[in-house]
Amino acid sequence: MRFSDFKIGQRLGAAFGLLVLMTMAWAKLGLQQLRKIQDDLDTVVNDNHVKSELAHQMNESSSRASPARWCSRGNRCSRTA
């Protein structure tokens, strides 16, 4: 039995069913990608951002203890070459 042997209603119904299945497949793929993006965002926020904050704090604390910064405030300091 060929596809052209079916009545028009059956052909339209089959085409509509195929479109529904394709739409569901695309929706599933989209949801999977959104989950992956969410996981990547969680990694950035919970891991990379924390490391960046700690590096920033370390940089700030080391620059506060730096003799060059202390001398630049107008305090007397002796520099040895």
C-alpha positions, 0 to 999 in steps of 0.5 A: 500500500502506497502513501498516495493510496490513503485518503486525504484525511489520513495523509493530513493526519499522518503529516500532522502526527509527524509534525507533532513528533518532530516538535516534541523531539526539538523541545526535548533537545532544547530542554537538554541544552537548557539543563547543560547551560544551567549546569555550566552557569552553576559551575561559573557562579559557584566555582570560578566566581569564588576563585576570582573573589579569593584572588581579588581579596589576595591581591587587595591584601598584598597591595595593602602590605606593599611597601611601595603603596605605603611609601606612596602615601607620603611616608618616609621610606628608604629604597635600596637598589 
